[in-house]
Structure formats: structure tokens, C-alpha cells
Amino acid sequence: MTKTILTGLRPTGNLHLGHYFGAAHNWVKLQNDYDFYLEIADVQALTDNFDNPDKVRKNVYEITLDLLSIGINPEKVNLFIQSKIPEIAELTVFFSNLVTVSRLQRNPTVKNEIAQKKELFGNNGESITYGFLGYPVSQAADITAFDGEIIPVGDDQLPLLEQCREIVRKFNSIYGDTFKEPEQVLSESTRIKGLDGNEKMGKSLGNAIYLVDDEETIKKKVMGAITDPNKIKKDDPANPEVCMVYYYHKLVNSGENIKTVCSECKNGTRGCVQCKRELIDKLNEFLNPIREKRKYYEEQPELVQKILDDGTNKAKERAKEQMEKVRKAMKIDY
Ligand code: TRP
């Protein structure tokens, strides 16, 4: 039997290189060998954007285009919208009995996010909403509603997976074996640093390169990237390991070229401006096919709508069957 993959993303902004190299490129590889459900988690996005429904609505479409443009094949992947599957919300309610509030408060991912959202949730998280605190429960329902076995995500999601596994074990021990315990796959994914050298690339950090960035934007961003601060003159030898331009060469340039960039930088035979220009070319080479695919789908909004409808219908069928099992196990199958 083909194993099921389930993964998701919040529609709060366009995909950037951090999403791509951190997780999404891996999805494109995995799509050939699994039964693949890819969720656009609009309900989860609303947990911290409940006051901005326009943003979430717009980004459902943007994220769909981003995913199709990197090569997610709608023939192979069921791309669906979370809010169109009310079974997930129903399962979330049942799961919420199996999790303590203190366990949710101790979840490292949730803790981090609360700390980052002081404006919304207060300095010490005192204004945290019930919905946000509980989103790991809803994420456990996202996974188990489809009996997701393999969950390819970035490493920041590990604590959410662990929480899901705990819920599954608790459910199975009380109501009988119903769900599979999901596993995380992190293979071939790396966390990508921002242009400013920050450990994380992110929209809120203003250090991201987006898949939708045009040539002009790429040029501006790369020209402003952080290089070795000890290199003052063009022919000073420098340390590529502290340079963000070298870091991005390693992502999008070829092996031989990367070696040359590295040795020339160390020997002082490579100026930063030249090095940045070469990176801009390589980034555009990498982005051009993505831009073309995006344009193809952008010009056919009815095709994009059909892809979402078909994916959502398939996801709905699977979740419906799963919920019948759940209601029976819980003795609420009236
Ligand atoms: N929490 C994930 C993120 O912020 C998105 C997500 C929603 C997800 N549901 C999921 C990931 C289910 C994996 C499985 O990126």
C-alpha cells in the first residue's frame, strides 16, 4: 500500500527561498511515490490573523500559484483548502479533550511564536487566544483526518509532530486503534539564513528572497547582502564562510563555480560587486523556470480553481471515511 504524506502551510505570504530549500523542494521530489495531501492551512492562518481575513484570502491564491510554479503536480498531489474540510474542525473538538492546557503552553513552537507576537498576545502571552494556543491540536487533526504517515516539514515543526503523536497514542489507548502515528521527514532540507545573515529567513525579518521577486528586486536585495566586514578593498582576501553572497552561491550555483568563488574570495582575486553580479545571474537562472510556470497558471485562473476543487474533493472523501471510523470508535455514530 502506498503511504500517505500530509503536509501544510499557512497562507500568510508568498513562498521564499527559506520555504523552498527548507521544505517545499522536497515535496516536489516526494510527490511521485506517495499518496500526497497538501493543505493550505487557512484556518490555522486565521488563528493569528483573525483580524485580517483579506490577507488570508489573497494568500490562499498566491500560495497555490507558488506551489504550482515550483513543480507541484496537481495530477499527483491533492492540493486542498483546510476550511473546506469541516471534518478537520470536528476532529479538533474531539482531540481537545486529550490535551492539557499546560502541555500546549509548554510546546516550544507555540512558546516561540507567542514570544514573537507580543502585539497580538501581550508581553507574557497573557492575551493569548484559545484558538492560537490550541492550533497544535488542530494540526494533529489535519494530519490524522487523512491518516498522514509521513510529514515532510522544517525542523521548527518537530514539537507539533510530537504533540500529534501524543494525541494519537492517547486516542488509540482510550477508543481503540484508530490512527497511525505520523513520522517526520527532514531529509535534504536545511534552514536557510536571511540576506542579513540572520539564522532564519522570514517575512517579518525583511531578509527574504521570494520566488515571485522580479529581476530588479533580486538585484537590489543581493547588492545589499552582508559580506565579510573585514574586506574593505576589492582585492583584500576574505572569509567566504561569513559572507551571505557565498552562502547563496552554494544554494544556486554549480559545484565547480562554487569552488572558484570560494578560492578567489580567499585569495583576494574576486571583488564583492562582481561576486554579487554573478549571484544575481544564477538566482535569475534558478527563478526563470519558476516564473514561467507561474505565468502559465496566472493566465488560467479557472484551471487553478479546478485544481483546488479537485484536490479538495479528494481530501473531503478521505476525511469523511476517516471520521466515520472516529465516530464509531468514540461511540457517537448515531
Ligand atoms: N504549522 C505549519 C507551518 O506553520 C503549517 C501546517 C498546518 C502543517 N497543518 C499542517 C504542517 C499539517 C504539517 C502538517 O508551516
Residues whose N, C-alpha, C, O or C-beta is under 5 A from the ligand:
A	BS01	LIG	L6 T7 G8 L9 R10 A41 Q44 Q139 D142 V153
